Amino acid sequence: MDTNKIVGEKIKSLRESQSISMNEMSARSGLAVEQIERIENNIDLPSLAPLIKIARVLGVRLGTFLDDQEETGPVVCRKSEASDTISFSNNAIRSRKHMEYHSLSKSKADRHMEPFIIDVTPTEDESFVLSSHEGEEFIMVMEGTMEISYGKHTYLLEEGDSIYYDSIVPHHVHAFEGKAAKILAVIYTPV
């Protein structure tokens, strides 16, 4: 199953079911109509910031775009079963894929946090665009070294290190010196 295609289809379906036009979505989210079209048509791999803005306009959790089922009790995610991934770029307009997200809670209904294991692929790119959105993020480095640009500061995190921050401050998360890494990330976005 191509999880990336599901995201665009779910966004379009939710937008249309609520009778929200592209122009209204653009005005309410602050995203360009062209960017929304490209996300809905699965042309661009969206970054988290635009997805969070879209989720807020639609009045849904970020995880709604990934959900397949609705479990109200506890959800156990076994390592051997976590094969579905979704990829996001760090800048949807330029469509650079650099992270693969493994959801640890995609079948949990009514959740307020989005936990992921994220494989961060190497990239030669050094021109990162900072983004911001409502909520909070927690990141713990499992493998490799991560560089977190946060406001005017830069933090290097090695295996076992963690950071917790307010997502409203412009930020960007990427592997240090273009080497692969793996992180545990928990994202909270108020609905």
Summary of the structure (lengths in Angstrom):
residues: 191
radius of gyration: 16.0
end to end distance: 27.8
largest distance: 46.2
contacts: 560
relative contact order: 0.16
helix: 27%
strand: 31%
